[in-house]
Amino acid sequence: MRVFGLDFTSSPKKGKPLTLAKCKLNGQSLTVEGLHEFGNEAIKPLEDYADWLSGAKYWEGEDEWIAGIDLPFGMPLAAIARFSWGEVSENASWQDYVRELFAKYTTLADFEKAIKDWSYPNEISEAGNRIKIQSKRLTDQVAHAQSPMKVSDNPHVGKMFYRGCKAILDSSVVLPTLRPPADGRSKRVAIEAYPRLVAQRFIPEQPAFDELVATKRERIEARKKLDKSEAEQLANLKAEIRGLAAKAKLSRRYKEAGDNELARNNRQSIVQSLSESSNPYGVQLCFENDADKADCIADPKADKLDSVLCAVQAAWSFSLRDEGYGIPSFRDHSLLRQQIALEGWIVDPAMLNVFGDSA
C-alpha cells in the first residue's frame, strides 16, 4: 500500500518547503522510499500540492493511497455558528460549510480579517488591544494543538487551514468521518496528522522533570511555614521553579531554529524507536536510502522528520480502516459524533480511547 506523509506549511519557500514522504507499507514494514518537495521552476508548491490531491500522478500506476497531512481539516463548531458558514445540525456537512466558507472569503486576507475581528466584548488586554476569540476544536483540546483560528502568530494554523483545505475540498480525496466516498470506494484517503504526538512518545524524559516535581513539593512546604521574613526565600524558590520548568520544556524539543545537540538527539531517539517492531504504531520504520534517514535526524527544523511521522500516523490509520481509520466512533455520544463530523479529528493511537469505552 502506498502511504504518504505531508508536512504542510502555508507559505512554502526555500528552506521551508512542502515536504512529502513517499512510503510503502508492506505488512508491518513502512519503508521511506524518498522525500519529495512540491514545486519546481514550472509550478508553484501549493499548485503542485493541489495537482497531487486532484489525481495528477507523480508515480505511475499508484492511484490508491493513504496520506497523513499536517493541517487542520475543519474549524471549531463555535466559529461555524458564529460566522454562519452553515447550519450546525444533524443535517450539516463538512463539505457544505467549508464550501460556504471559501465562497464567503475568496482571499486569505478576507478570511484573516473575519477571524481577527471576532473578539470578546468589552475585554481589553494590558496593551490596550481587544482580546481575540480563538476557539479550539474538540480534537485540538484533547491533543493540546493550536486553534485553526490562529492567523496572527506563528504557527499560523488558520492560514494552513485556508491554503491547504481548499485543494482538499476541490479534490475527490476521501476524508474519514468528514467526507465518505461518493461511490462506496476509498481509493485515495487523507487523514489529519499531528506529528508532535508521535515525536513526544519517543523523546526520553530528562532529569529536569524529576527535579521540578521535587521542587514543587518544597514550595508547598515553604508556603506552609511562610511568614513575612521568609518572603524573599519564597521569591527565590519561585524563580528556581520557573528556571526548571523552562529547562524541562526545552528538553522535550526535537526541532530548533539552529543546531542543537539535545534536539538532534531527540530526533535520533524518535527514528530509532520507530524502527523497533514493538512501537505503539504497529509499523516498523525503515529507510530505503540512508541519506534520507540522516537528513531526518540532521534537519534542525524537523520538516523532513515530520513528514515521515505523518506517514507513520497514516499507516497506523490504514491498519484500522475497517474500524473508522482510528477515529473514535462516539457510539454513545451522538452530539460528539456530529461535532467531529464537522470539525475533524487528529488521528493517533493516543487520541483513540480518550473518552473511554464509549468512544
C-alpha positions in Angstrom: 0.0 0.0 0.0 1.3 3.5 -0.9 1.5 5.8 2.1 2.3 9.5 2.1 3.1 11.9 4.9 2.9 15.6 4.2 4.5 18.3 6.5 2.4 21.3 5.4 3.3 25.0 5.5 1.1 27.9 4.5 4.0 29.8 3.0 6.4 27.3 1.3 9.7 28.8 0.3 13.4 27.9 0.1 14.4 26.5 3.4 10.7 25.7 4.3 9.3 23.6 1.5 6.2 21.5 1.3 7.8 18.1 2.1 6.1 14.8 1.1 7.4 11.5 2.4 6.8 8.8 -0.1 6.5 5.4 1.7 5.5 1.8 1.0 3.6 -0.3 3.6 4.2 -4.0 3.3 2.7 -5.9 6.2 4.1 -4.1 9.3 7.1 -2.7 7.4 6.9 1.0 6.5 9.7 1.9 4.1 10.5 5.5 3.3 11.4 5.4 -0.4 12.0 9.1 -0.8 11.4 12.7 0.3 9.7 14.9 -2.3 9.5 18.7 -2.3 6.4 20.2 -4.1 7.1 22.8 -6.7 9.7 23.5 -9.3 10.5 26.2 -11.9 7.3 25.5 -13.8 4.8 25.3 -11.0 4.4 26.8 -7.5 4.4 24.5 -4.5 0.8 24.9 -3.5 -0.4 24.4 -7.1 1.8 21.3 -7.2 0.2 20.1 -4.0 -3.3 20.7 -5.4 -2.4 18.7 -8.6 -1.3 15.8 -6.5 -4.5 15.7 -4.5 -6.6 16.0 -7.6 -5.1 12.9 -9.1 -2.2 14.1 -11.1 0.3 11.3 -10.6 3.9 11.7 -9.8 4.3 7.9 -9.8 2.6 5.9 -12.5 0.3 3.0 -11.5 -0.2 4.3 -8.0 -3.7 5.8 -7.8 -4.6 4.2 -4.5 -3.0 5.6 -1.3 -3.5 7.0 2.2 -1.9 10.2 3.3 -1.3 11.9 6.6 -1.4 15.6 6.2 -0.3 18.0 9.0 -3.0 20.7 8.8 -6.5 21.2 10.4 -9.2 19.8 8.1 -12.0 21.8 9.9 -13.0 24.8 12.0 -14.4 24.9 15.6 -18.1 24.4 15.9 -18.4 27.8 17.7 -16.9 29.5 14.6 -19.1 27.7 12.2 -22.1 29.0 14.1 -20.7 32.5 14.7 -19.9 33.2 11.0 -22.9 31.3 9.6 -20.8 29.1 7.4 -23.6 26.5 7.5 -26.3 25.2 9.9 -25.0 23.4 12.9 -27.4 20.5 13.0 -27.5 16.8 12.3 -28.1 17.6 8.6 -24.9 19.8 8.3 -21.9 18.5 6.4 -18.2 19.3 6.3 -18.3 19.8 2.6 -21.2 22.2 2.7 -19.8 24.5 5.3 -16.2 24.5 4.0 -17.6 25.3 0.5 -19.6 28.2 2.1 -16.5 29.4 3.9 -14.4 29.6 0.7 -17.3 31.3 -1.2 -17.6 33.9 1.5 -13.9 34.6 1.8 -12.3 34.5 -1.6 -8.9 35.6 -0.4 -6.8 34.7 2.7 -6.9 38.4 3.7 -10.7 38.3 3.9 -10.6 35.2 6.0 -7.9 36.6 8.3 -9.9 39.8 8.8 -13.1 38.0 9.8 -11.2 35.8 12.3 -9.3 38.8 13.8 -12.4 40.8 14.2 -14.1 38.2 16.4 -13.2 39.5 19.9 -14.6 39.2 23.4 -17.0 42.1 24.1 -15.6 44.8 26.4 -12.4 42.8 27.1 -9.1 44.7 26.6 -5.6 43.4 27.1 -3.0 45.2 29.2 -1.6 46.6 26.0 -5.0 48.1 25.2 -5.9 45.7 22.4 -9.2 43.8 22.1 -8.8 40.1 23.1 -9.4 37.9 20.2 -11.5 34.7 20.4 -9.6 31.7 19.2 -11.9 28.7 19.8 -10.4 25.2 19.6 -12.0 22.1 18.1 -12.6 19.2 20.4 -9.7 17.4 18.9 -7.4 20.4 19.4 -8.3 20.4 23.1 -7.5 16.7 23.5 -4.3 16.8 21.5 -3.1 20.2 23.0 -2.9 21.5 19.5 -3.2 25.1 18.3 -6.5 26.6 17.2 -7.3 26.7 13.5 -8.4 30.3 14.1 -4.8 31.3 14.9 -3.8 33.6 12.0 -1.6 36.3 13.5 1.2 34.4 15.3 3.4 31.6 14.3 2.4 28.8 13.8 -0.2 30.2 11.5 -2.6 27.3 11.8 -5.5 29.3 10.4 -3.5 30.1 7.3 -2.6 26.4 6.9 -6.3 25.5 7.0 -7.2 28.1 4.4 -4.4 27.3 2.0 -4.5 23.6 2.5 -8.2 22.7 2.7 -9.3 24.4 -0.5 -7.3 21.9 -2.5 -8.7 19.1 -0.4 -12.3 20.3 -1.0 -11.7 20.6 -4.7 -10.3 17.0 -4.9 -12.1 13.7 -4.6 -9.9 12.5 -1.8 -11.9 10.7 0.9 -11.8 12.1 4.4 -12.9 9.5 7.0 -15.9 10.9 9.1 -15.8 14.2 7.2 -16.4 13.1 3.6 -17.1 9.5 2.9 -16.5 8.1 -0.6 -19.3 9.0 -3.1 -19.2 5.6 -4.8 -18.5 3.5 -1.7 -14.9 3.1 -2.6 -11.9 4.7 -1.0 -9.0 4.8 -3.5 -7.3 7.9 -2.1 -7.7 8.7 1.6 -6.4 11.6 3.7 -6.3 11.7 7.5 -5.4 14.7 9.7 -2.0 14.1 11.2 -0.2 15.8 14.0 3.5 14.7 14.1 4.2 16.2 17.5 2.0 13.4 19.1 4.3 10.8 17.5 7.5 12.6 18.4 6.7 13.2 22.1 6.1 9.5 22.6 9.7 8.7 22.0 11.6 11.7 23.5 13.2 10.5 26.7 12.3 12.4 29.8 15.2 14.4 31.2 16.1 14.7 34.9 14.7 18.2 34.9 11.2 16.8 35.3 12.1 14.9 38.5 13.8 18.0 39.8 10.7 20.1 39.0 8.4 17.7 40.9 10.6 17.7 43.9 11.0 21.5 43.9 7.2 21.9 43.7 6.9 19.8 46.9 9.5 22.0 48.5 7.4 25.0 47.5 4.3 23.6 49.1 6.2 23.0 52.4 7.7 26.5 52.2 4.3 28.1 51.9 3.0 26.2 54.9 5.8 27.7 57.1 5.8 31.1 55.4 5.9 34.4 57.4 6.8 37.9 56.2 10.5 37.4 56.8 10.6 34.4 54.5 9.0 36.2 51.5 12.4 36.7 49.8 13.2 33.0 50.2 9.9 32.1 48.6 10.5 34.5 45.7 13.9 32.8 45.1 12.2 29.4 45.1 9.6 30.6 42.6 12.4 31.8 40.3 14.1 28.5 40.6 10.9 26.6 39.7 10.5 28.9 36.6 14.0 28.0 35.5 13.5 24.3 35.9 10.2 24.5 34.1 11.9 26.2 31.1 14.7 23.6 31.2 12.1 20.8 31.3 10.2 22.2 28.3 13.4 22.6 26.3 14.4 19.0 27.0 11.3 17.8 25.2 12.0 19.7 21.9 13.0 17.9 18.7 13.2 20.9 16.4 15.2 24.1 16.7 15.9 27.2 14.6 19.5 26.3 14.7 21.7 23.4 15.5 21.0 22.0 19.0 22.6 18.8 20.3 19.7 17.9 22.6 17.1 18.4 19.8 19.2 16.3 17.4 19.5 13.5 20.0 15.7 13.6 20.4 15.2 13.2 16.6 17.7 10.3 16.7 15.7 8.7 19.5 12.4 9.1 17.6 13.7 7.5 14.5 15.4 4.7 16.5 12.2 4.0 18.5 10.1 3.8 15.3 12.5 1.3 13.8 11.6 -1.2 16.5 8.7 -3.5 15.9 7.2 -3.1 19.3 6.3 0.6 19.0 2.6 1.6 19.5 2.0 2.4 15.8 2.4 -1.3 14.8 4.7 -0.4 11.9 8.5 -0.8 11.7 10.1 2.2 10.1 13.0 1.8 7.7 14.6 3.9 5.0 15.5 2.8 1.5 18.1 5.5 1.3 20.5 6.1 4.3 20.8 9.7 3.2 17.1 10.3 3.8 17.4 8.9 7.3 20.4 11.1 8.0 18.6 14.1 6.7 15.6 13.5 9.0 18.0 13.4 12.0 20.2 16.3 10.9 17.4 18.8 9.8 17.1 21.2 12.8 13.6 22.3 11.7 12.5 18.7 11.5 10.4 19.3 8.4 11.6 16.1 6.8 11.1 14.1 10.0 7.6 15.5 10.5 6.6 14.3 7.0 7.8 10.8 7.9 5.9 11.0 11.3 2.7 11.9 9.4 3.2 8.8 7.2 3.5 6.7 10.4 0.2 8.0 11.6 -1.4 7.3 8.2 0.0 3.8 8.2 -1.5 3.2 11.6 -4.8 4.6 10.4 -4.8 2.3 7.4 -4.4 -0.7 9.7 -7.7 0.3 11.3 -9.6 1.1 8.0 -12.3 -1.3 8.9 -12.8 0.4 12.3 -13.2 4.0 11.2 -9.5 4.6 10.4 -8.7 5.0 14.1 -11.2 7.8 14.6 -13.4 7.3 17.8 -17.0 6.2 16.9 -18.5 8.0 19.9 -21.3 5.5 19.7 -22.8 6.6 23.0 -22.5 10.3 22.2 -24.5 11.4 19.2 -23.6 15.1 19.7 -19.9 14.4 19.8 -20.3 12.3 16.6 -21.9 15.3 14.9 -19.2 17.6 16.2 -16.3 15.7 14.8 -18.1 15.1 11.6 -17.8 18.9 11.1 -14.6 19.8 12.9 -12.5 16.8 12.0 -10.2 14.6 14.2 -6.5 14.2 14.6 -5.6 10.5 14.0 -3.2 8.9 16.5 -3.4 6.0 19.0 -3.2 8.5 21.9 -6.5 10.0 20.6 -8.5 6.8 20.2 -9.7 6.0 23.7 -9.7 9.4 25.3 -13.3 9.1 26.2 -13.1 5.6 27.5 -15.0 2.5 26.3 -17.9 4.6 24.8 -15.5 6.1 22.2 
